[in-house]
């Protein structure tokens, strides 16, 4: 009988912006959706998101939702 061991899948996204203010604005807009699966920080002009999940499928779902929120925040930033 095969034994399965638990696996944790992680991902780090780095999204660059023209200014630190833009990166902070997008981060503020999407940080409210951060939960146990993703953390958003800003390093200079770069938004950094670190995500983790118990499976690739779960991580993919988290990243899809997160990037959809980023797209909306960026659209609002552009006006």
Buried (B, 14 or more C-beta within 10 A) or exposed (E): EEEEEEEEBEBEBEBEBEEEEBBBBBBEBBBEEBEEBBBBEBEEBBBBBBBBBEEEEBBBEBBEEBBEBBEEBBEEBEE
